[in-house]
Every structure is written in C-alpha cells, then in structure tokens.
Amino acid sequence: MESFRGLRIDREKEGIQARLETLHLEDLSPGSVVIRAYYSSVNYKDALAATGKGNILRRFPLVGGIDVSGVVESSADPRFRPGEKVLVTGYGLGSDHDGGYADYVRVPADWVVPLSEGLSLYGAMALGTAGFTAALAIQRMEDNGQRPDRGPVLVTGATGGVGNLAIDMLAGLGYPVVALTGKREAVENLKTLGASQILFRQELEMGQRPLEKGQWGGAVDTAGGDTLGWLTRTVLPWGNIASIGLAGGSELHTTVMPFILRGVSLLGISSADCPMPLRQRIWQRLATDLRPRHLNQIVTGRVSLEELLPIFEGMLAGAHRGRTVVKIRDDEG
C-alpha cells in the first residue's frame, strides 16, 4: 500500500476544489481499522461537500464520501480481522474524517459494522446512507405506533434516493404509499416501486389554517420548509412524521395545534450519530424484511472515482434520480 487514489476536497483561493490525488496511509485521518474499499455511493451531503455549496466539511483537506463498504485490510482492534467484509456510514466520515472516496479508508473501530448476511458489498452501497436513513425513519415510526391500517404514508422528494427506497420499503411492508414529486416523467417508476397514488408538488394546495383536513397516516419527509409545515397540518390523529431533509428549506412554520389536538409526532431522523445497537439492527433489517424489492431499478448510475465530479452538480440541480454507486474496485473482495 505504497500509494493509492483518493478524491480529496480542499479550500483554495478560487474556492472549494475537489480532485483525484495520490495519497499515502499517513495522509488519512487516524483510526484502528484500515479498510480496502470496494464501493461507496453518492449522497446529497457528498455533493454539497465536494462543490462547496454547503457548510459540510469541518477541516481541509479531506477525502470525501460519507459511505464505504470493503474488506478489512488491517486492524488493531480484536473485534475485526483482516479479510472481514464491513461497511461504514455516518459518524464523521466524509465531513470531519477522511471518507470513502479512496482505495483505502482508515476509521475508528467503533464506527465499523460487519456486513449482514444476505448483503453484498455492492448491495450495501446501493443502499448506503440513503437506504439506512429510510429504514431508520420506518423503524422510528413503527416504534411510535405506525401501522399500515392507520392510513397511507406520504413520501416527499419521492424521486431521490431516500424517497425511492422509502416507497419500496413501505410498500413491501404493506403500507399504502403516496408519492409527492415535481417530476411527471417519474410516475410509472414510482408506481413500480409501490406508490398507489402520485401527487405533484406544482398542484399542491397547502392551505393556511392551523389544521387542514387529515389525509395521511404518516409521512417520510425529505423536503422540510413549507412542505413539512403542511404535513403537520394534514397528518391524521396519532400519525408520525419522520423528518429527514431540508431540500425545500430549513425553517418550519407551524403551530402546536397538530401536536396537542391530534397527537401528531414529529420524529427527527439523524443517521450520522445513530447508536451502534440500533445501527446494527437497521442493517440487519435491510438484509431481511426491509430489503428493497426493486434495488436494481433504484440504482440509476454506477461510476468510478474518476467519473464522480460531474455527478455532484446534477444532484444539486435536481436532475438526479435514484441512487448512484461508486465502484472503487472491480470485484467483491
């Protein structure tokens, strides 16, 4: 391991720049486990970090990539052995710790998750943080009483990675699913994933009253902003809203009425610092009852490290659909 490739992001005079560089192990953040990377993925957070359009990175330079799957190359921690298949998502990976867009990744052992039986290294990154987040949302909603017979679940940002995966998982569990999107060309794809109804963002009448007509048993929201405010007013009594993203804005304008008169619960979904016991439970479910039925359809792109940069701008422009897997090596290890 004399040298290897890594997509490193740095702050320069002309702004944030990301480029493929030659690295050595001593260039990476400290950690007790070295992983020979096979796959990573592309997430909205990765795009913000690599383009400098979001205040994501906490130090420079830094290797990007908030996900990675691969094989243990070496470990100073007895919990992991060379040759073991593992994955890492969240924590500080790709934000304040060198991330998954490199041939080798070095991380603390407490961040490492053994690959669940039934998942491949490729499949783990086809899911990645997006799949983990969607599954975590469903888990938290179910822990708070969500059930299929309590009404349809609305999924916003339906054509994104989290949205696609949430629709597939919810439908697989027997939930009626309604997809909210701004992309008319995505209707057939969303129906194939399991959406029984499609709503178009451009036609949405949100209303202004503290409480609107209750329509949804629950919701998985990646938008935030006005959309999340509308959801608080339209979820049925004792429904759950899993708040995941802020693509539509970071502010929330609502009243206490939905919470004290309808018992609506607003659940914050933070995948980055999810406790390890729950993290392992979620990955086990992703290999079993929450495993998406249409994962190959949801993955819309496979790129190499050399092909990554153009993907980020398209994602931020809203032109990206589904999931993109980053292939770092050619086989499964």
Salt bridges, closest charged atoms under 4 A:
GLU12 OE2 - ARG19 NH1 2.70
GLU21 OE1 - ARG8 NE 2.99
ASP27 OD2 - HIS24 ND1 3.73
GLU73 OE1 - ARG36 NH1 2.42
ASP77 OD1 - ARG79 NE 2.95
ASP96 OD2 - ARG58 NH1 3.25
ASP98 OD2 - ARG59 NH2 3.34
ASP103 OD1 - ARG5 NH2 2.82
ASP110 OD1 - ARG79 NH2 2.68
GLU142 OE1 - ARG285 NH1 3.04
ASP168 OD1 - ARG293 NE 3.13
ASP168 OD2 - HIS294 ND1 2.97
GLU203 OE2 - ARG184 NH2 2.29
GLU212 OE1 - ARG209 NH2 3.09
GLU251 OE1 - HIS253 NE2 3.01
ASP289 OD2 - ARG285 NH2 2.61
GLU306 OE2 - ARG5 NH1 2.82
GLU313 OE1 - LYS53 NZ 3.00
ASP330 OD1 - LYS327 NZ 3.53
